[in-house]
Amino acid sequence: MLHARGEEELAALLARLSRVPLADDAEGLLPRDVGSKPAAVLILVLWQPDGWHVVLTRRTAHLRSHAGQISFPGGRLEEGDANAAMAALREAEEEIGLPASAVRVVAQMGQYQTITGYAVTPVLGVLTQPVVFRPSPDEVDEVFTLPLSLALDTRQYERHHYERDGYRGHYYSLTHGKYYVWGATAAMLRRLALAHDRELA
């Protein structure tokens, strides 16, 4: 069940996120071709006794790409996906056993272009009923939550410099206990924080 008072604040924030601009080089992306592989991720928030939280996953160690990394549920759009929201919900059901009927899609952010050629659409949703997450053993080792208040605090993000293929760039990270969130996942969470800060300014 949704927390009525907190939902008003959350709905106002999520409604603004559709106006968040595309990623640019200020977010640390190296020179690249525009992503040609459409993908979507689900940024799911749920209410817990201490407030709103964001659902994240830790990927299995045996995967060929992004093994052991922390990410949102999501993946590439497939032929049967009518839009990014349907793709994000389908992937979430496959990866963590989340029924689409338990999610209210609120908004979606502008595409995030990755250096690996993906054009990722973050889909924002609210959990509307209690569920038990069932991570797929082929893809997900763990499902956990991150306090939304932490994700919305831009001071919590650390900037790191790196070099790849002769280009220099940077990426962001966010730490919560034993969890280290970095790369595209941290960048998309940081967009939420930037949108929040703009509203408060």
Secondary structure, DSSP 4 states (H G I P E B T S, - for coil): ---HHHHHHHHHHHHHGGGPPPP-GGGTPPS-PPP-EEEEEEEEEEEETTEEEEEEEEE-TT-SSSTT-EE-SEEE--TT-SSHHHHHHHHHHHHH---GGGEEEEEEPPPEE-TTSEEEEEEEEEE-S-------TTTEEEEEEEEHHHHT-GGG-EEEEEEETTEEEEEEEEEETTEEEETHHHHHHHHHHHHHHHHH-
